[in-house]
């Protein structure tokens, strides 16, 4: 009678047990390995989503209750014909999509099955279900990382391996807090995906948080998107389609990089860069140090393992060139990214883009100024209104008013078209700054309200 009761209890426990790793059927791209034909793997499309075992809720990886403990001696009834492997994918910022490929071996080194799953930037974990010869809980297996991940780690032992090496795992059963027996016929490992190291670039004293595409390490060399970095440094960046090259310049100082070539010219001298200029994500990437040091910028690099900080210091070449311009030398600022400088003795209007001490000239236009008895005011002002002023027989517009009745506006225009009085380079107005229609239209369409208007003698 006692023996019969024990059988009933055992049957009851098995009937009510829940396996944390059980899956109802083998995954379609996982095969057992009794023969070479059986181990052939179908290809996995990069667009495919990771398949998830029906016994696992999305976003939640299988786990074992912390209070659970493996049974000391598995009984003959604790058998399984499946091994379920779950790989939690370690989050990284710039994951490189790949197929994680593994092989499952018996404790004696016999290849049992192969499997692979797609791992992308939004993959939290992947699950692989292998059909294996029947075994009891407590049996050991070996999981070999073939490719597609940087490493695998056994969460219980802390041991990790890279591609080509094996991890030992142990199946087991336990009684949970509710008194139910559970078979753990598999393993949960941590997988570190392939990824581009997150490189934070600082240029011109600013962290380039919106750098697109992102900087990356290629063949051990820090590569940067040349247009984004060059312009952040304050350089003029121009692409030459004829010879597939890009130039970075300020004044007469110029560096030229040639696509798919290590050759570059620095201030007119040909050199071989440490890495060829390459296209990535539709942008030209150049070696970071080659560009920065060509303009005598100091470069500091701090490597923190999973990410790196690169600080590109101020270029004395760029700074010296800027200091030739009064708006930079005098530290003129603006509440926008634009600045308008009116130089009265030159009869010139110059429009700059950038920031204080870092203004870069965009356009230069001739202008007319106030007559000698109604001179143009000098000082620092802000663009506050756009309008049009109408008179008998002519009008001026657009009018960009910056102080009381003072404004930048067009020369005198006929209502039907053409210039009523198109003179510039003379003192003729009541104090306003006159520009040709196409020039004032460009300014009006470029600068926003609150742009600084700086007027000097």
ChimeraX attribute file (.defattr): number of C-alpha atoms within 10 A of each C-alpha:
attribute: neighborCount
match mode: 1-to-1
recipient: residues
	/A:1	5
	/A:2	7
	/A:3	7
	/A:4	8
	/A:5	10
	/A:6	11
	/A:7	10
	/A:8	12
	/A:9	11
	/A:10	13
	/A:11	13
	/A:12	13
	/A:13	15
	/A:14	16
	/A:15	11
	/A:16	12
	/A:17	18
	/A:18	16
	/A:19	17
	/A:20	20
	/A:21	26
	/A:22	21
	/A:23	21
	/A:24	10
	/A:25	12
	/A:26	17
	/A:27	19
	/A:28	12
	/A:29	18
	/A:30	23
	/A:31	22
	/A:32	22
	/A:33	21
	/A:34	13
	/A:35	10
	/A:36	8
	/A:37	10
	/A:38	13
	/A:39	19
	/A:40	16
	/A:41	14
	/A:42	12
	/A:43	10
	/A:44	14
	/A:45	10
	/A:46	13
	/A:47	10
	/A:48	11
	/A:49	15
	/A:50	18
	/A:51	14
	/A:52	19
	/A:53	22
	/A:54	11
	/A:55	14
	/A:56	16
	/A:57	10
	/A:58	11
	/A:59	10
	/A:60	10
	/A:61	17
	/A:62	20
	/A:63	12
	/A:64	14
	/A:65	10
	/A:66	8
	/A:67	9
	/A:68	13
	/A:69	13
	/A:70	18
	/A:71	16
	/A:72	10
	/A:73	10
	/A:74	16
	/A:75	13
	/A:76	9
	/A:77	11
	/A:78	17
	/A:79	15
	/A:80	17
	/A:81	12
	/A:82	21
	/A:83	26
	/A:84	21
	/A:85	23
	/A:86	22
	/A:87	23
	/A:88	22
	/A:89	21
	/A:90	14
	/A:91	16
	/A:92	18
	/A:93	12
	/A:94	17
	/A:95	20
	/A:96	15
	/A:97	19
	/A:98	20
	/A:99	19
	/A:100	21
	/A:101	17
	/A:102	24
	/A:103	21
	/A:104	25
	/A:105	22
	/A:106	17
	/A:107	15
	/A:108	9
	/A:109	10
	/A:110	13
	/A:111	19
	/A:112	21
	/A:113	24
	/A:114	25
	/A:115	26
	/A:116	25
	/A:117	26
	/A:118	21
	/A:119	27
	/A:120	23
	/A:121	16
	/A:122	13
	/A:123	18
	/A:124	17
	/A:125	27
	/A:126	22
	/A:127	23
	/A:128	26
	/A:129	27
	/A:130	26
	/A:131	19
	/A:132	19
	/A:133	12
	/A:134	10
	/A:135	17
	/A:136	19
	/A:137	24
	/A:138	22
	/A:139	14
	/A:140	17
	/A:141	23
	/A:142	21
	/A:143	24
	/A:144	22
	/A:145	23
	/A:146	19
	/A:147	17
	/A:148	22
	/A:149	23
	/A:150	15
	/A:151	19
	/A:152	26
	/A:153	19
	/A:154	18
	/A:155	13
	/A:156	10
	/A:157	10
	/A:158	9
	/A:159	11
	/A:160	17
	/A:161	17
	/A:162	18
	/A:163	16
	/A:164	11
	/A:165	14
	/A:166	20
	/A:167	20
	/A:168	16
	/A:169	20
	/A:170	15
	/A:171	18
	/A:172	23
	/A:173	25
	/A:174	23
	/A:175	18
	/A:176	18
	/A:177	11
	/A:178	6
	/A:179	11
	/A:180	15
	/A:181	23
	/A:182	24
	/A:183	25
	/A:184	25
	/A:185	27
	/A:186	25
	/A:187	24
	/A:188	23
	/A:189	22
	/A:190	18
	/A:191	27
	/A:192	21
	/A:193	26
	/A:194	20
	/A:195	20
	/A:196	18
	/A:197	20
	/A:198	20
	/A:199	23
	/A:200	19
	/A:201	20
	/A:202	20
	/A:203	22
	/A:204	17
	/A:205	12
	/A:206	12
	/A:207	15
	/A:208	16
	/A:209	10
	/A:210	8
	/A:211	16
	/A:212	14
	/A:213	15
	/A:214	21
	/A:215	23
	/A:216	22
	/A:217	15
	/A:218	11
	/A:219	9
	/A:220	9
	/A:221	14
	/A:222	19
	/A:223	24
	/A:224	28
	/A:225	25
	/A:226	23
	/A:227	22
	/A:228	20
	/A:229	27
	/A:230	20
	/A:231	16
	/A:232	19
	/A:233	24
	/A:234	22
	/A:235	21
	/A:236	16
	/A:237	19
	/A:238	14
	/A:239	16
	/A:240	11
	/A:241	8
	/A:242	6
	/A:243	9
	/A:244	12
	/A:245	18
	/A:246	22
	/A:247	21
	/A:248	24
	/A:249	20
	/A:250	18
	/A:251	11
	/A:252	8
	/A:253	16
	/A:254	18
	/A:255	21
	/A:256	22
	/A:257	28
	/A:258	21
	/A:259	18
	/A:260	15
	/A:261	14
	/A:262	17
	/A:263	18
	/A:264	23
	/A:265	17
	/A:266	21
	/A:267	14
	/A:268	12
	/A:269	9
	/A:270	12
	/A:271	12
	/A:272	13
	/A:273	18
	/A:274	17
	/A:275	21
	/A:276	19
	/A:277	25
	/A:278	19
	/A:279	13
	/A:280	12
	/A:281	10
	/A:282	9
	/A:283	15
	/A:284	24
	/A:285	27
	/A:286	29
	/A:287	23
	/A:288	22
	/A:289	20
	/A:290	20
	/A:291	21
	/A:292	20
	/A:293	15
	/A:294	16
	/A:295	23
	/A:296	16
	/A:297	20
	/A:298	14
	/A:299	16
	/A:300	12
	/A:301	14
	/A:302	12
	/A:303	11
	/A:304	10
	/A:305	8
	/A:306	12
	/A:307	14
	/A:308	17
	/A:309	16
	/A:310	19
	/A:311	20
	/A:312	23
	/A:313	18
	/A:314	19
	/A:315	20
	/A:316	13
	/A:317	15
	/A:318	20
	/A:319	16
	/A:320	11
	/A:321	15
	/A:322	21
	/A:323	16
	/A:324	10
	/A:325	14
	/A:326	13
	/A:327	21
	/A:328	19
	/A:329	15
	/A:330	11
	/A:331	13
	/A:332	19
	/A:333	22
	/A:334	20
	/A:335	14
	/A:336	15
	/A:337	17
	/A:338	25
	/A:339	28
	/A:340	26
	/A:341	20
	/A:342	25
	/A:343	17
	/A:344	21
	/A:345	10
	/A:346	12
	/A:347	18
	/A:348	19
	/A:349	26
	/A:350	17
	/A:351	20
	/A:352	19
	/A:353	18
	/A:354	19
	/A:355	18
	/A:356	18
	/A:357	18
	/A:358	22
	/A:359	23
	/A:360	21
	/A:361	16
	/A:362	12
	/A:363	14
	/A:364	15
	/A:365	16
	/A:366	20
	/A:367	29
	/A:368	26
	/A:369	27
	/A:370	20
	/A:371	15
	/A:372	12
	/A:373	11
	/A:374	14
	/A:375	15
	/A:376	22
	/A:377	17
	/A:378	14
	/A:379	10
	/A:380	17
	/A:381	17
	/A:382	19
	/A:383	19
	/A:384	16
	/A:385	13
	/A:386	16
	/A:387	11
	/A:388	13
	/A:389	11
	/A:390	12
	/A:391	11
	/A:392	7
	/A:393	11
	/A:394	18
	/A:395	18
	/A:396	22
	/A:397	21
	/A:398	21
	/A:399	22
	/A:400	24
	/A:401	21
	/A:402	22
	/A:403	15
	/A:404	7
	/A:405	9
	/A:406	17
	/A:407	22
	/A:408	27
	/A:409	28
	/A:410	28
	/A:411	26
	/A:412	23
	/A:413	21
	/A:414	16
	/A:415	15
	/A:416	8
	/A:417	8
	/A:418	12
	/A:419	18
	/A:420	15
	/A:421	13
	/A:422	16
	/A:423	17
	/A:424	19
	/A:425	16
	/A:426	14
	/A:427	23
	/A:428	19
	/A:429	18
	/A:430	16
	/A:431	21
	/A:432	27
	/A:433	29
	/A:434	31
	/A:435	26
	/A:436	21
	/A:437	19
	/A:438	10
	/A:439	18
	/A:440	23
	/A:441	16
	/A:442	11
	/A:443	21
	/A:444	18
	/A:445	9
	/A:446	10
	/A:447	19
	/A:448	15
	/A:449	17
	/A:450	18
	/A:451	20
	/A:452	24
	/A:453	25
	/A:454	21
	/A:455	17
	/A:456	15
	/A:457	12
